[in-house]
Amino acid sequence: YTLEKKNTEALALLKNGIAKNPNTFDLQVLLAIYYRDAGNTLLAKDYYDQAISIAQKQGNTSVVQSLREEENALQ
């Protein structure tokens, strides 16, 4: 129960952080990793796509490449 509660709180915290900081990709990456590890590839891909889009707008090509590799590794 405690672990499930902490996961719910962590997700809410990350989503709140994204709402307050929509131009940073770090929180989207954390959510993508969370969903990847939970086996939800659909949501993981969605958050990877969001993070890639932000990194592209910032001209951060090395991050874009790294995130694309992570996303492509999803099964």
N, C-alpha and C positions, 0 to 999 in steps of 0.2 A: 504494500500500500504506500509506504513512504517513498519508494523509488518511483512509483507511478506519479505520485503527487509532485515530486521534484521535477520529473520530466515535463509535466504539465506547466509547472511554474517556469521552467527554463524556456519552453517554447513560447510562452506568453511574453517573457522578458525579451527574447530575441525578436519576436514580431513587433513588440512595442519599440524596440531599438531601431528596427528597420523603418517604422512609421516616422520616427523622429529624425532619422539620418538616412534618407532615401538615396543619397549620392555616394554611399560607401558600400563596397561589395563584401566586406569581411563578414557581416552578419548573415548575408545570404549564403555565403560559403558554409558557415557553421550550420545553418539549417539544412543545406544540401547534404552535408556529411551526416547530420542526424538522421535525415530521412533515408539516406543510402544505407546506413548501418541498421536502420529499422526494417529495411527491405521494401521501402516504398519508393521504387525507382521513378514513378511518375512525378511525385512531388520533388524528389531529389533533382531530376532533370529541370523542373521548373525553376528551382532556386539557382541551379548552376547557370541556366540561361539568363536569369536576372543579373547574376554576378558578372557574367561575361559581357552583357550589354553595358553595364556600368563601367567595367574595366576598359572596354573599347572606347567609350566616350572620353575616358581619362587618358587615352593613349598608352595604356599600360599593356603592351603587347606580350611581355613575358608572362604576366598573370593570365591573360586571355589564353595563351597557348597551354599553360599548365591546367587551367580549368577545363579546357576542351578535352585534354587528355583524361582528366578525372571523369568527366561526363561520358566520354566514349568507352571508358572501362566499366560503366554500369551494365548490368545484365538484365 
